[in-house]
Amino acid sequence: MKEARAMDMITMNIIESSMVSVCREMGITLMKTSYSTIFNEALDFTCAIAATDGDMLAVAEFCPAQIGGMPLLIRSILEEIPLDTIDDGDVIVHNDPYRGGLHTPEHTLFAPVFVDGKLIAFTVAIGHIAEVGGMVPGGFAAEATEIFHEGIRVPPVKIKKRGVDVDEVWKLWLANVRTPRYNYGDMRALISGVELGVARLAELIAKYGVDTFNQTCRDLMDYSEARMRAEIERIPDGRYTFEDYMDNDGLTDEEVLIHVDCFVQGGEIIVDFRGSSPQVRGPINATLGVTWSASYNAILHMTDDTIPKNSGCFRPIRVVAPRATVVNVDYPAPEVGGNTETHPRIAGAVLGALAPGVPDRAMAAEGGTHLNFVFGGHDKVNDEYFACYDIELVGWGARNFADGNDATDSINGNCRVIPVEVYETRYPWLTEEFTLLPDSGGAGQYRGGLGTTKTWLCRNAEITCSQLTDRHRHKAWGLEGGGEGANGATHFAAAGEDGTWRTMVEAFGKASTSKWANITVRSGDRIRLITPGGGGYGDAKKRARDAVREDVAEGYVSAEVARQTYGLESERGD
Amino acid sequence: MRFSDNGYYIETYIKCTNCGVLLYHPAREVPGDNDTGPYCSEWCRDWAALRASGVENPVLPLPKS
């Protein structure tokens, strides 16, 4: 009989912390060396360490959209580039949404870690490249009907071999984007991240020895699995069902259903999306990697956040996402909005389903969009094309012990908004207004977080703009009687029209107010983005009177809503 | 997944009928009953059958990794 072996918890803790530290340093390197604001200001990337079988061993706390899909993505790469063909100094790039990827802009860089000539692990960086070619500047082709509208697709290929650039790959890729100088810099930043990780991890493995490192990684994943099972065991066994909707796919006005059944059974969860809408013609279809990531994201939100994040966490969870549905797109349907807009709705559906089982960790729905305002144009001063992917902030859902966070990136982003000063320096917009939006948080004993309003004045002769967002119709839901958050909106005012605000349907004849492509904005025109608020929790009449008065004093809640919805009879009394 | 003979492109994307993962290795595929499938595992075949049977609250432990 095999003798039971105790885990060395001290060594495990040190190696796990060191690996997370390596991942963080990879991310900081990426941030500091990149060219585009989506990396160096918004931090839309994630860095990780993976085992040679594709298991994720450690990850830093950057963008959660990319964490849960990583195991699937890594395994897809290893299916096409066998281990015995990978050499020290190689770097692999990949962005193919149909081969484990998340969406076309998300590029995965992947570098082997050799110790004494033996392949031990990989370092991984996933980052959102702002410009990928396709039908719109900035990647979010909101009117796309096939993948080829969404930019260049890169299957797993080596962009460096034994430490040397593969010129043909670089040339092919950079010939297919609008901003080659920026793309070159951002790709170099991603490569710098994984190469720094290789050096750091090799030092760590050398310090402890290969055998100890490998055994510790196995122990670490077993430990995470055991802790995740213990967390899931807190949820009573049974079937938990929830449905939510996307407004539309941008091409028609039909809502799109996300249906989930979570089957909790003795420390395991089957997350089954049977019953969700078939894949749609417009670009909001999620890849399987997105649906894995969104499901894991929701469950990580509802479980102990001190569990080390690795593939062990995911062993007690099985995601079932039938092909050719909005949660598992088939080639060649478009998908770029799946990773940003559908991910929050999928995660929200899982959170909503499981809320009755873990009420102390449940959260009402958050704004659930990144706004995805993208634009590009010609910079006459530097005589080159510019492009930007802009993320905006939404209100988060309230919990049974706290208000929702105001103006925070949606659940899968953890990104920062680009500071106004940087924005105005880098791009030809003047920010005339950037405020929290009063009354946008769903009412409740705990109030939903507030969305924002931002108004830009165009200062370039011409800018081509597009947007792929949601929640212009379906609001963020509340919990336990809490109210819905307010909708978002996007408006346009032409120069010389005395500030008349119109939707993109009204101004440009687009099919959708939230998903539209390639409008021309000229000097003096204005764009206004209103972002959705989060849902509230509990009966608004039970909200602490002092909290209502403070909300009114701060301008978060109007006096009228305080009176009518919260039942505040006067500024001073109940 | 069926690649072209030279491996340069994908001719057919093959996915598990239940969970939707890509199936790269025909030899590892699990056929279903009555010409359903392919499946990535016996667990997926059995889960699909359980859901199709209309059982309200199916229980099927995940395979040990």
Interface residues (C-beta under 8 A of the other chain):
Chain A: L72 S76 E79 Y98 R99 G100 G238 R239 F263 Q265 G266 E268 I270 D272 R274 L288 R315 P316 R318 V319 V320 A321 P322 R323 N328 D330 Y331
Chain B: M1 I10 Y13 K15 T17 N18 C19 G20 V21 L22 Y24 W43 C44 W47 R51 E56 N57 P58 V59 L60 P61 L62 S65
